[in-house]
């Protein structure tokens, strides 16, 4: 069960889902949402997964999750590069009215992945938990600071967040992938950093 949860609520599947939900909130056409989802799936899921499989096949990591902190730095920093590269195609494929927010959220992915990679050099943090927490944090932040219209009540997002974060936290601890402290750091990073970044963006804009 824990492995199934970790596989479904995986950091590689969250960005395409989030960008598609944002496009839906902004009432983009079905055609635009499908194209955005397809391109983001390629850039955020397929290519990083292919890279991890390559590392696994060549013996550079022992499992796809690269649980050992010593083996995480390379995949994480390569992930940062892939996330930075992804900004261009997802921005290009987004319709004109979506380009600013899609570009901003895609940049947020790359920036926060870089910060996670730097932190992981010294401290192991649950990326699964951080990503799922960040997913809900960005949704709440974009609605709360007025970047997207409110189509889901905040209490519904908050309730879903509590359930999903608790579920992923349990899965990572139960599977011995992370300690409770590492999961707690992941929750804090994922919940608070995006809200701070989105709040700063609103203050500037």
C-alpha positions as CSV (number, residue, x, y, z in Angstrom):
1,X,0.0,0.0,0.0
2,X,2.8,2.5,0.9
3,X,4.6,1.8,-2.3
4,X,1.4,2.3,-4.3
5,X,0.8,5.7,-2.6
6,X,4.4,6.8,-3.3
7,X,4.1,5.7,-6.9
8,X,0.8,7.5,-7.6
9,X,1.5,10.7,-5.6
10,X,5.0,10.9,-7.1
11,X,6.9,14.2,-7.5
12,X,7.2,13.5,-11.3
13,X,3.4,13.5,-11.8
14,X,2.5,16.6,-9.7
15,X,3.7,19.4,-12.0
16,X,1.6,18.4,-15.1
17,X,-1.4,17.9,-12.9
18,X,-0.9,21.3,-11.2
19,X,-0.4,23.2,-14.5
20,X,-3.5,21.6,-15.9
21,X,-5.6,22.5,-12.9
22,X,-4.4,26.1,-13.1
23,X,-5.4,26.2,-16.8
24,X,-8.8,24.8,-15.9
25,X,-9.3,27.4,-13.2
26,X,-8.5,30.1,-15.8
27,X,-11.1,28.6,-18.1
28,X,-8.8,27.7,-20.9
29,X,-10.1,25.6,-23.7
30,X,-10.0,21.8,-23.5
31,X,-7.6,21.8,-26.5
32,X,-5.2,24.2,-24.6
33,X,-5.4,22.1,-21.4
34,X,-4.7,18.9,-23.2
35,X,-1.7,20.4,-25.0
36,X,-0.3,21.9,-21.8
37,X,-0.8,18.6,-20.0
38,X,0.9,16.6,-22.8
39,X,4.0,18.9,-23.0
40,X,4.4,19.2,-19.3
41,X,4.0,15.4,-18.9
42,X,6.9,14.9,-21.4
43,X,9.1,17.5,-19.7
44,X,8.3,16.9,-16.0
45,X,7.6,13.1,-16.0
46,X,8.8,11.2,-19.0
47,X,12.3,12.8,-19.4
48,X,13.2,12.8,-15.7
49,X,12.0,9.2,-15.4
50,X,14.1,8.2,-18.4
51,X,17.1,9.7,-16.8
52,X,16.5,7.9,-13.5
53,X,16.1,4.6,-15.4
54,X,19.4,5.3,-17.1
55,X,21.1,5.9,-13.7
56,X,19.5,2.7,-12.4
57,X,20.6,0.6,-15.4
58,X,24.2,1.9,-15.2
59,X,24.4,1.2,-11.5
60,X,24.7,4.8,-10.3
61,X,21.7,4.5,-8.1
62,X,20.3,1.5,-6.3
63,X,16.6,2.3,-6.8
64,X,14.6,4.8,-8.7
65,X,13.9,6.9,-5.6
66,X,17.6,7.2,-4.8
67,X,16.9,7.0,-1.1
68,X,20.5,7.3,0.1
69,X,21.4,11.0,0.6
70,X,24.9,10.4,-0.9
71,X,23.4,9.3,-4.2
72,X,20.7,12.0,-4.4
73,X,22.8,15.1,-5.3
74,X,23.4,14.1,-8.9
75,X,19.8,13.2,-9.8
76,X,18.5,16.2,-8.0
77,X,20.7,18.8,-9.7
78,X,20.1,17.1,-13.1
79,X,16.4,17.4,-12.2
80,X,16.9,21.2,-11.6
81,X,18.4,21.5,-15.1
82,X,15.5,19.6,-16.6
83,X,13.0,21.7,-14.7
84,X,14.7,24.9,-15.9
85,X,14.7,23.7,-19.5
86,X,11.0,22.8,-19.2
87,X,10.1,26.4,-18.6
88,X,10.6,27.2,-22.3
89,X,8.3,24.6,-23.9
90,X,5.5,24.9,-21.3
91,X,5.5,28.6,-21.6
92,X,5.5,28.4,-25.4
93,X,2.6,25.9,-25.6
94,X,0.5,27.8,-23.1
95,X,-2.2,30.1,-24.6
96,X,-1.4,33.8,-24.4
97,X,-3.6,34.5,-21.4
98,X,-1.9,31.7,-19.5
99,X,1.7,32.5,-20.3
100,X,2.5,34.8,-17.4
101,X,1.2,32.4,-14.7
102,X,2.4,29.2,-16.4
103,X,5.9,30.7,-16.8
104,X,5.9,31.9,-13.1
105,X,4.7,28.5,-11.7
106,X,7.2,26.6,-14.0
107,X,10.0,28.9,-12.7
108,X,8.8,28.2,-9.1
109,X,9.3,24.5,-9.8
110,X,12.9,25.0,-10.9
111,X,13.8,27.4,-8.1
112,X,12.4,25.3,-5.3
113,X,13.9,22.1,-6.8
114,X,17.3,23.9,-6.7
115,X,16.8,24.9,-3.1
116,X,15.9,21.3,-2.2
117,X,19.0,20.0,-4.0
118,X,21.2,22.4,-2.1
119,X,19.6,21.5,1.2
120,X,19.9,17.8,0.4
121,X,23.7,18.2,0.3
122,X,23.6,18.5,4.1
123,X,20.1,17.4,5.1
124,X,17.8,14.7,3.7
125,X,14.2,15.9,3.1
126,X,11.3,14.0,1.8
127,X,10.8,15.2,-1.7
128,X,7.5,13.2,-2.0
129,X,6.0,15.0,0.9
130,X,7.5,18.4,0.0
131,X,6.0,18.1,-3.5
132,X,2.5,17.2,-2.5
133,X,2.5,19.9,0.2
134,X,3.7,22.4,-2.4
135,X,1.0,21.3,-4.8
136,X,-1.7,22.4,-2.3
137,X,0.3,25.4,-1.1
138,X,0.5,26.8,-4.7
139,X,-3.2,26.2,-5.3
140,X,-4.1,28.0,-2.1
141,X,-1.6,30.8,-2.7
142,X,-2.7,31.5,-6.2
143,X,-6.3,31.7,-5.1
144,X,-5.6,33.6,-1.9
145,X,-3.5,36.3,-3.5
146,X,-5.9,36.7,-6.4
147,X,-3.9,35.3,-9.3
148,X,-6.6,32.8,-10.2
149,X,-10.4,32.9,-9.6
150,X,-11.7,31.0,-6.6
151,X,-13.6,27.9,-8.0
152,X,-12.8,25.6,-5.0
153,X,-13.4,26.8,-1.5
154,X,-10.2,27.1,0.5
155,X,-11.6,24.7,3.2
156,X,-12.0,22.0,0.5
157,X,-8.4,22.5,-0.6
158,X,-7.2,22.5,3.0
159,X,-9.1,19.3,3.7
160,X,-7.7,17.6,0.7
161,X,-4.2,18.8,1.6
162,X,-4.5,17.4,5.1
163,X,-5.6,14.0,3.8
164,X,-3.0,13.8,0.9
165,X,-0.1,15.1,3.0
166,X,-0.9,12.7,5.8
167,X,-1.2,9.8,3.4
168,X,2.1,10.5,1.7
169,X,3.8,11.1,5.0
170,X,2.6,7.8,6.3
171,X,3.7,6.0,3.1
172,X,7.2,7.5,3.3
173,X,7.7,6.6,7.0
174,X,6.1,3.2,6.7
175,X,8.3,2.2,3.8
176,X,11.4,3.4,5.8
177,X,12.2,5.9,3.0
178,X,12.3,8.8,5.5
179,X,12.3,9.5,9.2
180,X,9.6,11.5,10.9
181,X,11.9,14.5,11.1
182,X,12.7,14.3,7.3
183,X,9.0,14.2,6.6
184,X,8.3,17.1,8.9
185,X,11.0,19.2,7.1
186,X,9.4,18.2,3.8
187,X,6.0,19.4,5.0
188,X,7.4,22.8,6.2
189,X,9.3,23.4,3.0
190,X,6.5,22.5,0.7
191,X,3.8,24.4,2.6
192,X,5.5,27.6,3.5
193,X,8.0,28.4,0.8
194,X,5.5,28.7,-2.1
195,X,3.2,30.8,0.0
196,X,6.1,33.2,0.8
197,X,7.2,33.3,-2.9
198,X,3.6,33.9,-4.2
199,X,3.1,36.6,-1.5
200,X,6.3,38.3,-2.5
201,X,5.2,38.2,-6.2
202,X,1.9,39.8,-5.3
203,X,3.6,42.5,-3.3
204,X,5.9,43.3,-6.2
205,X,3.1,43.2,-8.8
